């Protein structure tokens, strides 16, 4: 029996997981599906597809994997801020002439009257916060926290998934362990518990983490929103349904 072509989904998001499971069923016998966790997080759910946990070794390593595993199509459905992985996917697909699609959830469309300021990156966000904040809920993960450590007159309540890195520990940091999704009541309670006066987060979009935005709007606290990095060139869709239609056309 001739090996069927394979689809590699670079995942780690809810959309990616849903795409993998639907594609496995819809294209059974026509396309083999491999779901990659993009090197950081182990799956918290069971998959009917093949699952790869661990990195590829950059763009060159990913290109080698594409060739060795007979990957004919790649869908990049990673987090909107996973810019290094997306850049590696672009390079690898270009060098191997592999069809590539980006599945990117749309950004949040904040309602009129929302108190928010856009920041270019964490350094810019720290500069903005220094002007008014005292107790900040941070939901950007553990990367680039060094940009906040000089703001010793601000208390940062940093939500992380799992144990906080010892290197990130500072006297003005309080780490809160938790896994999304969080309900609106949970987010409102967190803001009240720590008397939060500002929210620092990324323009991630999606529904799994939107309740923190809604809670901040309800409590009328300002939001510092880090802009997304520019996307890699190529075809983009914003829904699992559109990604499935694109796959059907490719097959």
N, C-alpha and C positions, 0 to 999 in steps of 0.2 A: 504493500500500500504506500502510495506517494505521500510524503509529509505535506500537510496542509500549511499554508502560510500562517504566520503568527502576528498577533497584535500585542504590542507592549504598551501598557498604560502606566505612565508615571503618576503615582497617586499620593495618598496621604490626606485627601479631602473626602467629605461625604459624597460629593458629586462623582469623584473618581471611583469610589467603591460601588456606587449604584450603576455607573456605566459598565464596570467590569462584570458585574453579575448579570445585567441585562444583555450585554453583548455575548456572554457565554451561552445564554439560552437562545438568543435570536439568531446567532450565526453558527450554531452547533453543526459540526461537520464541514463547515466552510472556512472557519477561522479559529485558530487556537489563541486563547487569551492568557497573557501573563500580566499579573498585577504587581507592580513594584512599589514598595513603601518609601522609596526615595532616600533610603539610607539612614533615617533617624528614628522612626517610631515603629514598634512592633504592632501588628494588627490586633485590634480589640474585639474583632468579630471573626467568625468563620467564613471562609470564601469557598465558592464552588470552582473557582479558577485556580491556576497555578499562581503561587505567591512568591515573590523574591524580596527578601529583607536584606538590606545592606547596600552600600554604594557600588558604583561601577568603576570608579577610578578616573573620574573626569570625562571629558569629551572623547578622548582616545579610547578609554576603557569601555565607554558606552558603544562606540562604533564597533569595537571588537565583539562585544556582546550581541549587537544587532546582526553581525555577519554569522557568528557561531550558532546562534539560536534561530536562524532563518526568520528574523523579524522583517516583515514587509511594510508594516504600518505602525506608526508610533503616535499616541495621543498624550500630550503633555497636559495632565489635569492636576498639576501640583498647586500649592498655595500661591496666590497672586504675588507674594513677596519672595518666592523661592527662585530668585533671579539667577543664581549660579547654576542650578539644575536646568532651568529653561535654556540658558545659554549653551550648556553642554549638549542638550538635546538638539538644539538648532545646528550646532557644529557637527554632531555625529550624523544626523540625518542628511545634512548637506554632503558630507564626505562619502556616505554610503548610498546616496540617491534613494533614500527611504521617505515614503509619504509621511507627512507630519501635520498634525492638527493641534491647536491649543484650545482647550476647554477652560474658559475663564469665567468665573461667576461675576455677574455685574456688580459694580460698586453700590454702596448704599446711597440712596437718593434722600438726603436729609430734608425734612419739611421746612418751609419758610419760618423764620424766627428762631431757628436752632442756634444756640451759642456755640459756634465752632470756628477753629482756626486751622488752616492746613499748614503742615510742616513738610519740608523737603526730606528730612531725615531726623535721626535721634538728636543730633547736635543742634539742629535748628529747633526741634521741639523743646529741648532743655532751655534754650534762650527764651523761647516764648513763655514757658512755665515760670521762669525766674521773675517775671513781671507781676504775677498775681497769685500763684498757687501756694497752698500751705500743706494740704493733704491730698495726694494724688493717687488714684487707682490706675495702675499700669498693667495693660494687657497685651504688651508687645512681645512677650517671651523674655528669655534671658540674654539675648544677643544685644550688644551695644549698650548695656546698662552703665558702662563706665562714663558715658556722656552725662549721666545724672548725678554721679557721686560728688561733684563739686558743689551741688546745691544743698548744702548742709542745713539750711534753714527750712527745707521742705521735707516732709515725711512722705515716703513712697511706699505704697501698699502694692506689691508686685505679685500678680497671679501667675503661677507656674504649674505645669503638668508634671508631677513627680517632684523629687527632691531638688532643692535649689543648689546651684553650684557654689562651693565654698569660696571660689575666686570672686564671685559676685557680691558676697556679703559686705554690707556697710552698716554703720551705726544707725543711719536714717532709713534703712530698708526693712520692711516687714514682708516676708514671703507668705503667700496664701496658696495652698495646694488645692487644685481642683481640676476636673475634666469637664469640658463643655459637652452638651448644651446646659446652660443655666436658665432657670425660669425667670420671668420678670420679677416675681416676688423675691427670689433669691438675690437678684441684683439690687433691688431696692433695699433689701435688708442689709446687704453688704455696705452700701453707701451710707446708710444710717448708722450702722455699727461703728464704723471708723470715721464718721463725720467727714466723708469725702467732699472736697470742694472742686475737684477737677478730674477729668478722665483723659488719660493718654492711651491711644490705641492706634491701630493701623486701619487703613481703608480696605479691609478685607472683603467686605460684602458678604452675601449669603444670609441664611436664616439661623444657623446654629449659634451664632454669637451676637445677633442683633439686639438681644434684650438689654445688653449693657448700654447700647446707644439709646434705646427707649427709656431706660431708667434715668440716664443722665438728662434727657430732655424733660422727663417728668419732674425731676428735682431741680431743673433749671441751672445745672452746673455746666461750665464751659467744657467743650471737648477739643482736645488737640489731636488732630487726625493726620497721621503720616501718609503722604501721597504714595501711590503705587509706583514701583519702578516701571520704566517704559517696557512694553511687551516686545518679544522677539518678532522679527518679520514673519510673515506667512499667514495661513488661513486661521481664523479664530471663530469660535462659536461660544454662546453663553448658556447653553442648556444641554442636558443629557440627550434629549430628544433630537436636537439638531446634530449632535455628534453621531448619533445612530444613523441618521439620514445620510450624513457625509460618508460613514462607513459603507452603507449600502451602495452608494454611488461608486466608491472605490472598488468594491467587489464585483 
